[in-house]
Amino acid sequence: MDDVLTNREKEVLKFIVENFIKSAVPVGSRAVSKQSDLSLSSATIRNVMSDLEEKELIKTPHTSAGRMPTDKGYRYYVNTLMNKAELKSNEINIIKNQIQESLLSKLDDEDFLSETSRILGRITHQLAVVTQPFLSSGILEKIEVISLSSTKLLVIISIKSGYVKTLVLEIDSEIQRSKLERLTLFLNEHLSGIKLIQIRESLGDLLKNFNENEPELLQLFINSVDKIFSEEEKGGNVFIGGAGEVIMQPEFGDPKNFKNIVNLSEDKNLVLHIFQNTEENDEEVSIKIGSENLDKKLKDYSIVCSTYRFGDLKGKIGVIGPKRMNYAKIVSLMEYVSKLISEIYI
């Protein structure tokens, strides 16, 4: 940020942000004067607030003489003033025990990730998001094609990380078992060891030497390339929890805001798109605040996102909620939970 703040301005801004996060009530100069350690009069605080308002770090809502942070103010706080909160031992135990309990229930990967999103929602009181690992960077180990019926084929994709994806393809007529076996052998000979994104982009070239006497089988796979080798565009591999928690936030007392957050929680394709397009930096938690989000539907929300690993694959976890969220705590939670999931999948 170009604006250089004095120590006094930093302290006042930090007090306003942290108290607005706690109370959802705009902060007045009297509160800063009485409750902070600044030992400044209300008049002096008002002057500092005016300077912060000029720098577009705080604003005065119409309904109050107090101040609340702007998107720019939140950003300055997150980048410069925020001290990351240490998770308490009882919080760590609760998270760890709940996630381990879901593992002991022998849930499959999808149910486990879905349950993790619900756990995060309960803990953060935000809309919690967990994606399945994104397959694009995965390396194909093996593919199997099995006939389920005269109109259905089961395709099993094994990724070298240990992740397995299954899907069903609809066919017009039954295909001989011998043809499926030849196709499976050919696919494994020519596709094993290649990244799924490369297979998706050039499957036609990779399959061009397959027996042209069976064009219907060849064309079936070429036509189904996106479905077989990537489902990242589909809402099916994102899990959203905490809808019942986030709507209890004061911001959603307004029926319009309530409707917006409910619609967002149900729009899995949009949520998946948001999390796919967060920065690819495994070492840091990504934070997007209000207007920093490209989609206008998200201008009233903040998104905090982290990356977990499934071998060579990566998935995303994070939260979507009001800009008035406890960033210090949520960043620590995202770091801990993403590390915990990664360790589970080692």
Secondary structure as UniProt FT lines:
FT   HELIX           7..23
FT   HELIX           29..35
FT   HELIX           42..54
FT   TURN            55..56
FT   STRAND          58..59
FT   TURN            62..63
FT   STRAND          67..69
FT   HELIX           71..76
FT   HELIX           77..81
FT   HELIX           89..104
FT   TURN            105..106
FT   HELIX           109..124
FT   STRAND          127..131
FT   TURN            136..137
FT   STRAND          139..149
FT   TURN            150..151
FT   STRAND          152..159
FT   TURN            160..161
FT   STRAND          164..170
FT   HELIX           177..191
FT   TURN            192..193
FT   HELIX           196..206
FT   TURN            207..209
FT   TURN            212..213
FT   HELIX           215..223
FT   HELIX           225..229
FT   TURN            232..233
FT   HELIX           235..237
FT   STRAND          238..241
FT   HELIX           243..246
FT   TURN            247..248
FT   HELIX           250..253
FT   HELIX           255..266
FT   HELIX           268..276
FT   TURN            282..283
FT   STRAND          286..289
FT   HELIX           290..292
FT   HELIX           296..298
FT   TURN            299..300
FT   STRAND          301..310
FT   TURN            311..312
FT   STRAND          313..322
FT   HELIX           327..344
//
